[in-house]
Amino acid sequence: GVVGTQTQLRELQSLIKEGLGYADKAELRINGFSTGRNVASGVGDGRLRNMFAGVTKKATDAYQAGDDLWKIHNFKFEQNKLKNAFSRNREEVQTYLQQKGRLASGEGVSISDDMIERSIKEEAADIVRNTVPNYNLAPEVIRELRKAPLGNFIAFPYEILRTGANTISRGVDELASDSAAIREIGLRRLTGA
């Protein structure tokens, strides 16, 4: 997934669910303090819970929509960069997509325009998934650290480090491409242009 994976929102949702006692892991004790059902049993039941759930659902949907729009914009932007590169030199970009494992290669392999379009979409989605913060890609240990006294939003700094490293790695790989158009994309990625 590219959309529906906003880092801070996922952490906040987990904290609320566990705090109100309607998450599986809500029975935990952290540093000797009860969490979940024992702490919020009065809030977690009845009309107050339902009212709170309705309000938070609307707020969550609005917050998530903004993040998803940004990810969709990034996807379209990356897709257009690859399409433009492809229009400049079909063979070079086709070879690049084959090297990335997005297209079949070898003698006698026929590659249609639909296959290239699908490959460009897959590559653009992979770029966004790995260069934009994505809570679903944070390891379980990072997600569990939010319960420690280090702070609640520990996945966000992790995602900044992960996406920053991935952006640099992708830019370096693109600079090493045989395609001049892909090298240009890599240079722009690394210089922030």
PEJOTA-V328984 format. One record per helix or strand of 2 or more residues. SS is the DSSP state (2 for helix, 1 for strand). FROM is the first residue (numbers start at 1). TO is the last residue. If there is no record, write none. Layout:
SS FROM TO
SS FROM TO
//
This chain:
2 7 20
2 24 27
1 29 30
1 33 34
2 37 40
2 46 88
2 90 99
2 113 131
2 135 137
2 140 147
2 154 175
2 180 191
//
